[in-house]
């Protein structure tokens, strides 16, 4: 079953396969890894202290770490994860900086408006390349305090890194991988330089705050600041691009909901939550390990086993959600798994939500009778970070 889900032919609609997978909540694979696909079991495991996010605890081979780079705290376990996450959150959101996201509203609206303004006079638009892709890089650079003159380089680096994530040695040129390797190195080096320049120069950017402010746990080391910034730039970028693009695709497939959003701006808040359940940006957590033997749904998972958590399957589990394959922005009690759960709950979630809310609201008001050029659109190769590679739409007279 997992091979069928990973096959590119399933990328446009993996949900029927998830339904088959849920018949057995925990499935052992031929390589002795385990796949968990039902809501209750996934939630329990995301909150289980016996589950490790540190790839070094896996008994099976894993992708090599980037040479010379510190790990981001999402690849750490308690107590080190908790210490670094607390430091980051002091300067990223509630309770210590509760106004961070709301303080970005004007910048978000202006950035979204500028990108949409570039659509003027154009009949065809690629929502990915023309809108969803450039938005989060611009926003994250602003949040970090990256100098404006550096932003074009950051856009290029993130683009090369994103392209290399889907690298297939059997079909892609080696240059695609090499450009990603160089971009990671250049991005890490420039972030390190910026952090060094921030010392003794307090400012509003997150890099400066982390480099200068001491909290109860002390000051974050420069290497950890760089790793946190890279996490926001790369992981945050993937989340927002897929969420916005899946959102536009879903609205165009549900024109009545699109019309409602035009007349009910408050609908966007529950609508984005439903998107996170119905068409989430992250479908699978592919790397978890068992610290010790764990019993899940009457299945014993041995210590050291690799575990894959099928988040998107859990969010469509009919035992948890009524009529789960229906897109319903009026859905109540929508405790989806779109941003995970437990100690690794996406720490950039509030910003990603607001970016998407503003982006979708502005798009539905300013696009003129948008319609899909192709449905389904072409998808990126990854079954983990699932989203359209391109989303071409036409507007105006057909």
URCORLIN-V994321 format. One record per backbone hydrogen bond with DSSP energy under -1.0 kcal/mol. CO is the residue of the C=O (numbers start at 1). NH is the residue of the N-H. Records with the same first field share a line. If there is no record, write none. Layout:
CO: NH  NH
This chain:
1: 5
2: 6
3: 7
7: 10
8: 11
14: 18
15: 19
16: 20
17: 21
18: 22
20: 23
21: 24
25: 37
27: 35
29: 32
33: 29
34: 308
35: 27
36: 310
38: 42
39: 43
40: 44
41: 45
42: 46
43: 47
45: 48
48: 51
50: 291
52: 289
54: 57
55: 58
66: 69
72: 75
73: 76
77: 81
79: 83
80: 84
81: 85
82: 86
83: 87
84: 88
85: 89
86: 90
88: 91
89: 92  93
93: 97
97: 100
99: 103
101: 104
102: 105
104: 108
105: 109
106: 110
107: 111
108: 112
109: 113
110: 114
111: 115
112: 116
113: 117
116: 119
117: 120
119: 122
123: 395
125: 393
126: 130
127: 132
128: 133
131: 135
134: 138
135: 139
136: 140
137: 141
138: 142
139: 143
140: 144
141: 145  146
143: 206
144: 207
147: 150
150: 154
151: 155
152: 156
153: 157
154: 158
155: 159
156: 160
157: 161
158: 162
159: 163
160: 164
161: 165
164: 167
168: 171  172
173: 176
174: 178
175: 179
176: 180
177: 181
178: 182
179: 183
180: 184
181: 185
182: 186
183: 187
184: 188
185: 189
186: 190
187: 191
188: 192
189: 193
190: 194
191: 195
192: 196
193: 197
194: 198
198: 201
205: 209
206: 210
207: 211
208: 212
209: 213
215: 218
218: 215
221: 225
222: 226
223: 227
224: 228
225: 229
226: 230
227: 231
228: 232
229: 233
230: 234
231: 235  236
234: 238
235: 239
236: 240
237: 241
238: 242
239: 243
240: 244
241: 245
242: 246
243: 247
244: 248
245: 249
246: 250
247: 251
248: 252
249: 253
254: 258
255: 259
256: 260
257: 261
258: 262
259: 263
260: 264
264: 267
265: 268
266: 269
267: 271
268: 272
269: 273
270: 274
271: 275
272: 276
274: 278
275: 279
283: 312
285: 309
288: 307
289: 52
290: 304
294: 301
296: 299
299: 296
301: 294
302: 305
304: 59
305: 290
306: 34
308: 36
309: 285  311
310: 314
311: 315
313: 316
314: 317
317: 320  321
323: 326
328: 331
333: 335
334: 336
337: 340
339: 346
342: 345
346: 349
348: 352
349: 353
350: 354
351: 355
352: 356
353: 357
354: 358
355: 359
356: 360
357: 361
358: 362
359: 363
360: 364
361: 365
362: 366
363: 367
368: 396
371: 394
378: 389  390
384: 283
387: 380
391: 127
392: 373
393: 125
394: 371
